[in-house]
Amino acid sequence: MFRRLLFCAAALSALHCHAAVTTDEEHEHIRIHHLKRLVDKLVSDPKDLELNCKYESEIATPPPLNRVALTFDDGPAPGATEEILALLQKYHISATFFMVGKKAEQYPELVAKVRAAQHSVIANHSWDHPNFHDISAAEQSSEVLRNEQLLAADLQPKLFRYPYGNSSCETNALVRARGYRIVGWHIDSCDWAYDRTGTVDAKEALSCGVPAQYRSDYVGHVVAAARAHKGGIILMHEIHPNTLKQLEAVIVQLQAEGFVFGNVQDAEFAPSLR
């Protein structure tokens, strides 16, 4: 019995260690993409970026006044998806879940729970979340279509978000021809950076638009960004524990400041979609 307990403890320790390594690797991966976007914007002619359709996910169109929409990328994720759905139900609000096809295939029961919630929307976030700037047009097409094949019955309306927000002219044309609207964001919660240490460093803050006074205050940053934009589509990720831990505080504070929760499929948000 004792030997079995030792084995279980070792297994749990290894699992925790693996999770920590995975989180660190993921943080660094996202950080690289964010900083690359920042450098591109600083050194490139905006017309060149627009011509190459590289960062269309960042929305310049003003949102509907004092209306916000929650969006969650990179799920479904066991434990996280259920927790988010419970909070949405508690506060009678909806959200859009941009699902990675590979994870949706692995956790069909979680897709079913989002579907059963009715008030929330399931959307396409590629098959396995590559950087579309690093793969061929044919591979990009496969990423979209493979996810679509799996989630076809749930893609109503058809909404697509690029991994890392890294867009391309070829995939823009593909998804629009297939009836999708491309969904970006007004507010980058920068949850991936906060999740690691609770504090965003200077470069991460610059890439996410986090003012200095909120670099250690996730809730404050999200609410301040909503205030500055007077509403907007909020980018979050359901895979980050710190985000889940503070999601209720974000909801409560936004409501306290008079923001009304909607969904990206609402007519008021249509001008913000691409």
N, C-alpha and C positions, 0 to 999 in steps of 0.2 A: 504493500500500500504506500509506504514511504517513498519507495523507488518510483512509483507511478506519479506521486505528487511532485517529486523532483523533476521528472520528465515533463510534466505539464507546466511547471514553473519555467523551465528552460524553453519550452515551446512558446509560451506567452512572451517571454523576454525576447526571443528571436523575432516573433511577430511584431512586437512593439518597435524593435530596432529596424526591421524592414520598413515599417510604416514611416518611421522618422527619416530614413534614408530616402524613401520615395518622395516624401514631402519636401525635403531639401532639394532633391533633384528637380522636382516640379517647380519649386520656387525659382530656382536658377534658370530654368528653361523659360518660364514666363518673363522673368526679369530681362533676359537677353532680348526677347521679342519687343518688350516695351521700350527698352533703351535704343534698340535699332530703329523703332518708329520715331523716337524723339530725335535721334541723329538725322534721320532722313528728312524730318521736317525742318531741322535747323540748317541743313546744308543743301537741300534740293529746292529747285524752283517749284512753287506750288502748282504751276501749270503742268509740270512734268509728272508730279504725283497724281494729279487729276487725270491726265492723259493715260496713265498706266493703271488707273482705277485701284491704287494700292491700299488706301485707307478710307474706303467709303463708309465704314462702319461707325465712324465718329460723326454724329449728326450735327449739322449747322443750323437746321431749321428749328425755330423756337418751338417748345412743347406747348400743349394746351395749358392755359393759365391755371396754376396751382393744382394740376393733376399729375400724379405720378403712377408709374407702372413698374412692378417688380418683375425682373427676369432672372432666371437661374440657369447657368450653363453647367455642362460637363457631367450631368447625372445620366440615369438615375444612380443613386448611391444608397445602399442599405443603411437604415437608421436615419440618415439625413432627409431623404425624400419624405418619409413618414412624419418626421418632426416639422418640416416645412408645411406640409398639408394640414397638420393639426393646428398650427398657428394661423394659417389662412382661414381655416374654418372658424376658429375662435374669434377672429376680427372681421369675418364676413367680407374678405377681400380675395382677389384672384391674382394669378401670376402666370407667366409663360415659362415652360420648362424646355430649354433647348437641349435635347438629348443626343448623346453620342450613341450611334447605332450599335456599336460593339457592346456597350454597357446595357442598352435596352434589350438586346438579344440575351444577355446573361441574366438580367433581372426582369423578366416579363411580368412578374407579380407587382413590381413597383410601377411599371407602365400602366398596368391595370388599375392601380390605386389612384394614379393621377387622372386617368380616364374616368373613373367612377366619381371623382370629386366634382366633375362637370363644370365647375366654375373656372377651372384652370385649362391652359392650352398646351398641347404637346407640339414641339417644333423640331426642325431638322438642324443638327449641329455637326454634320458630317459623320462618317462611319467610325473613324478612330482618331480624330482630332489632330491631323498633321498641320503644319504651316503651309498654306496654299502658295506661298511665295517660293517654296522649296521643291515643289513637285510639278510634274508636267500637267498640261491641260487635260490629257486623257485620264491621269490619276485623279485630278480634281473632280472630273465628271463622275468617275467611279465612286468617289467618296460621297457625293451628293445622291447619286442614284441608288447605291446600295442601302443607304439609310432610308431613302424614300420607299424602297421595296419593302423593307421591314415594317415601317410605321405608316404605310400608305393610308390605312383606314383612320388613323388618328390625326393626319395632317389636314385639318379643316379648321381654319383656313391654312393655306400652305405658306409657312414662314420659315426663313432660313437665316442663320447667323454664322458668319465665318469664324473658325477657330482663331483665337488671338485678334480677331477683327481684321485679319490680313486678307484683303479681297483681290480679285483679278478681273480683268475685262472679260476673259473667256467664261468664267463661272458666273459673272453677272448676267451675261447673255443667256447662258444655259438655264439658270433658275428662273429668270423672267419668262423665257419661252415656255417653261413648264408651269407657269402660273404662280410662282412664289413672289412674296415681297421680302426684301432683304431688311433685316432688323439690326440696327446698331444700338447706340446708347447716347444719352446726353450726359449721364453721370457714371463715371467709373468708380466703383466703391473701393477699388484697390485692395479688396479683401485678401487676395493671395499674398500681398506683402505684410499686411497687418497680422495675418494668421501665423506667421513664422515667429515673430518676437513681440508683437503688440505695438511695434513702432515701425514707421516707414522711413527709410533713409532719404537723404536729400535728392538723390537721382531718381529714386522711385517716386518720391513726392512730386517731382517735376513732371515725370512721365504720366502720372495719374491725375495731376491737378489738385494735389493736396496742399493747402496752405500750411505754413510752419506751425501755427497754433494747434493744428489738428493731427500732427504727425504721430501722436500717441493716443488719439481719440477717434476710433473708427466711427462710432455713432455720430459724433460731432461733425466729422468730415462729410458723411452722407447727407445729413440734414442741412449743413451749410451749403453743400453743392446744390441741393434741391432748392434752397432759398435763393441762391445766386441765379439759377436757371429759371426760377419761378415754376418749377415742376420738372417733369422729364422721365425718360426711360432709364431705369437704374440697372446697371450690370452687377450681378452677384454670381457666386459659384456655390452650388450646394455641397461641394466636396470639402469645404474648409470649416473645421470645427468652431473656430473663433467667430465666423460669420453666423453660424447657427446659434451660438451662445448669445449673440447680441442682436439677432434679428428682431426679436420682440421689442427691444428698446428702440430700434430704428422705427418700427411701425408706430409705436406709441408716441414717440416724439414728433414724427411727421404729422400724425393726426392732431396732436396738440397744437401744431403750428398752422393748422387749417388746410393741410393738403388732403385731397380726395384721391383714393386709390381707384385706378381703372386697369385696363388691360391693353396691350399693344394692338389688339384686334379692334378696339373701339374706334368709331369714326373720327373722334377728336385727335387720335394719334396718327391717322392715315397720312397727313402731310409729312410726318417724320420718318415714314418708311420709304424704302427705295425700290 
